[in-house]
Amino acid sequence: MPSLAEGGGSYPVEEALRMGVPVACSDIPVMREHLAGRTARIKWFDPESTNSITEAMNEIIEHYDLYRESAIKGMNDPAQSWDEIAENYVKIFKMAIEKFYKRNN
């Protein structure tokens, strides 16, 4: 997942992990936060460095069995459902609206 920015969770990464597929992922704060509770081994890389991306892919290829086993073990890690993620967005939007109105009234 060579993303520079994500929002609301990286569903391709989440879906891959749910299927026991090893993941190489951009080392950006939102992805670190999103995947903090996962037990699967993630190979992190600098998304602005082709060398870092290449090294990450080579690492997964070289140690595929280790990454695959880790991903399979982490398939049932708890993760938020789509509904829970949507509920969190609604809460955040409501808080932002309340702050906006308090500040402007």
Rosetta blueprint (number, residue, H / E / L):
1 M L
2 P L
3 S L
4 L L
5 A L
6 E L
7 G L
8 G L
9 G L
10 S L
11 Y H
12 P H
13 V H
14 E H
15 E H
16 A H
17 L H
18 R H
19 M L
20 G L
21 V L
22 P L
23 V E
24 A E
25 C E
26 S E
27 D L
28 I L
29 P H
30 V H
31 M H
32 R H
33 E H
34 H H
35 L L
36 A L
37 G L
38 R L
39 T L
40 A L
41 R L
42 I E
43 K E
44 W E
45 F E
46 D L
47 P L
48 E L
49 S L
50 T H
51 N H
52 S H
53 I H
54 T H
55 E H
56 A H
57 M H
58 N H
59 E H
60 I H
61 I H
62 E H
63 H L
64 Y H
65 D H
66 L H
67 Y H
68 R H
69 E H
70 S H
71 A H
72 I H
73 K H
74 G L
75 M L
76 N L
77 D L
78 P L
79 A L
80 Q L
81 S L
82 W H
83 D H
84 E H
85 I H
86 A H
87 E H
88 N H
89 Y H
90 V H
91 K H
92 I H
93 F H
94 K H
95 M H
96 A H
97 I H
98 E H
99 K H
100 F H
101 Y H
102 K H
103 R H
104 N H
105 N L
